[in-house]
Amino acid sequence: MNTKNLVLMSLLVSIGAALYLVIPGFNGGMKPDFMLTMMFIGILLFPKASHVFLLAITTGVISGLFSTFPAGFIPNVVDKFITAFVFFAVVVALKHLTTKLPVAVVLTAIGTLFSGVIFLSVAIFVLGVDLPFGGLVIGVVLPTVALNSIAFFFIFPIVTQLVKRSKFETALSN
């Protein structure tokens, strides 16, 4: 693993954490998870299992530490781990299409929806948190899908341009 790649991945995670902390909560303190956006960008830039593992663990732990959801640590870690590897599998399967921004935005939207459903499933069904699943999907997950997709649409081209200028070896530079 390249030190430059580790630094870039840590910057992405830290930007996601900063965005997560400054975005106000809604619907009972729930927050959109911009850590996902940064994790997806990291996976698109570095589609290797070892990189995905690091991104999944770090984003899961940091999201869990800052979660305002009741008993949110474990669902965050589980959700990020599963979502990261499913997203990684899709990126590998659609290798040449994921360099196109519209495809990447759609994958981000689907990945965010998948992540939200996993998070709520673990929180409600496994941990026994007494909250309405459907209401949270409509009230929190779907707005998060929209916000993450919009954020990704603006952030991803900026990151890819910066990566190209700094001569990182990523999946987009090959």
N, C-alpha and C positions, 0 to 999 in steps of 0.2 A: 504494500500500500504506500502510495506516494505522499510525502508530507504536505505538498501543495494541495493535494486533493483533500486531505484531512482538514487543513486550514479552511478551505472553501466550504466543506461540509459543516464545519463548526460555525462558520460565519452565517450560513443559511439557517442553521438551527437557532443561533442567537438572535437573528433578525426575526424569526418566527416567534421566539419567546418574547421579545420586546413588543411585537405587534399584539401578541396574546395578552400581555399585561396592560397595554394602554387602551385597548378596545373595551368600551363599557359593556357590561352584561345586559341582557334583556330577558324577559319571560322568566322571572324568578332567579336572576343571577346567572343564567346560562350565557356562555360566550361562544362566538364562532371560533373555530380552532385554526388559526393561521399557521400553526406548526405543521399542519397537513400540507398546506401549499408549499412550504419550504421543503418538506420531506419529499413531495412529489418532484419538485425541481431537482433536488439532489439525486433522486433515483433516475430521472431522465438524463442528467449529466454523467452519472457514474453507475451504469446498470451492471454492477457486479454484486454477487451475493454477499461478499464481505462488507462492501460499502452499505448495502441495503440493511444488513444486520445492525451495523453501527447507527445508521440513521433511525431505524425503528426503535432501538433501545433508548437512544438519547432523547428522541422526540417524545416517546412514551413516558419516560421518567420525568422529563421537564414538564410536559403537559399535566401529568398526574400531580406533581408537586404544586402547581399553580391552579389546579382545578377548583372551581367553585361548586361543582356538582357534589351532592352527598355521596360519600364513599367513592370518589372519582379516581383515586390513584390506580387501583387494579384494573378497572375498565379501560383507562387510558393506555396502560402498558399493553394489555391484551389486544386492544383495538389497533394500536399503531403497528404492533408486530404482525398481526394477520393482514392488515391493510397494506403494509409495505411490501410484503412478499406476494400478495395477489396483484398489486399494481406492477411490481417488478416482472411477474410472469406475463402480464399483458404487454408491458413495454418490450420484453424480449420477443414475444409472439408477433408484435406489430412494429418490429425494429425500424423499418424505413418510413413508416407513416408517422411515428411519434416526433419526428423533427419538424412537422408542420404544426403551426400554432393552433389552428382550429381543432385538429385531432387531439393535441395535448390538452386543450381546454375541456373538451368533452371527456377525456379520460380523467381529468381532475374532478369534474362534476360527478362522474360515476364513482370515482374513488372516495370522494367526500361523502356521498350518499351511503356507500358501502360501509365506510368508517363509522358514520353516525348510527347506522342500524346495529353494527357490531357493538359499539359502545353502549347503546341503550339496552341491547339484549343482555350483555354481561351485567350491567348495573341493575336492571330490573329483574331478570329471570334468575341470574346466578346469585347475586348479592341480596336480592329480595327488597330492593328499594321500592317503596310504594308510590310510583308515579305512573301516569297514563302513557303508554308506549306510543299510540297513534297521535295523541296530542303533542307529544314532544317531537315526533318526526315532522309533523306539520308546522309546529311553532318554532322549532329550533333547527332541526336538521335541514329542512328545505331552504330556509333563509341562509344557513351556513353554506349550503351548496352554491347558492347564487353569489354570496360574498366571496367565497374562495375562488370561484370561477372568474369573477371580475378581477380580483386581486392577481390571480395567476396570469390573466390576459395582459395585464400591465407589467408585472414583475418579470415574467419569464423572458421576454425579449430584451429587457435591460440586462438581466443576468447573462444571457447568452452573448450579448455584445461585449460585456466586460470580460467574459471568459475567453472569447476569441482574441480580444486585444492583449490579454495577459498571457496568451499562448499556453493555456492549460490543455492537458490531454484529456478530453472528455469524449463521450459518445457522439457529441455534436460536431466535434472537430475531425472525426474520421471519415 
